[in-house]
């Protein structure tokens, strides 16, 4: 599906509903919603108890009749009804009541590159369920490149790697269109799982998935050097009692090497499909890292060593996609051959 920037400028809202966080950008107001994509529900009554940050705090700490749902997986809405309830609750909390009932509401939404028609339909139904009369679909890679400030409309090559919670998307762009792209089913969640498995097998320590994310920032001191052993708290596999262990950062890096290698393979596949002239441009300009998992320690250096290209991290990698989509609906992007949903 391909739309023009003129159609996007008619939109009043930009939505990036990812597996980790949901973000809503309102025209002329900026980014107003940035909350975890989570909803806590009482399964006995069906009542929604909390959404966003409050719901995420409840994850793993609730009785059996209260469950924390995550309606988006890998950029795909897997539970339309729950996604609508979540989005409606976030809007009613953060924006004025009745905002989504305006008669003319056009919304633009980010979708992963090459998403299946059923994925596109689920996104459209989710937004129409909260009041949107028209929904425009935009490729996440294009939106993130615009949000990073990359000159995507120029004839020179630009490369972006969007590291999300469920997937990693890689693309080379030129003249506002995607020349080659690849979606790797590996993201921040796979890194979390690798760390959990390492702690379970080598330290007999159980740790829930959300608990390991702060460890990512402790694995490196900024220049890739080890910062000493880190203390991790969890539950002993055999006794079930609370226990803490000291984890060597080098062992953690070795544990996450497999999922990170899959990302490198995706980058290599994209480069092999690019014309030589564009690859030569990338040798000088390098690639841009964006997405919530772009700050995983070791990822930048691994990509640089594997590709020998300069690697840059966006100033605000987590919000690049929604900020780029916001720039499109605000009319801040030059109307030069931009193809928002290239296939």
Secondary structure, 3 states (H helix, E strand, C coil): CCCCHHHHHCCCEEEEECCCEEEEEECCCEEEEEEECCEEEECCCCCEEEECHHHHHHCCCCCCCEEEECCEECCEECCHHHHHHHHHHHHHHHCCCCHHHCCCCEEEEEECCCCCHHHHHHHHHHHHCCCCCEEEEEEHHHHHHHHCCCCCCCCCCEEEEEECCCCEEEEEEECCEEEEEEEECCCHHHHHHHHHHHHHHHHCEECCHHHCHHHHCCCCCCCCCCCCCEEEEEEECCCCCEEEEEECHHHHHHHCHHHHHHHHHHHHHHHHCCCHHHHHHHHHHCEEEECCCCCCCCHHHHHHHHHCCCEEECCCHHHHHHHHHHHHHHCCCCCCCCCCCCC
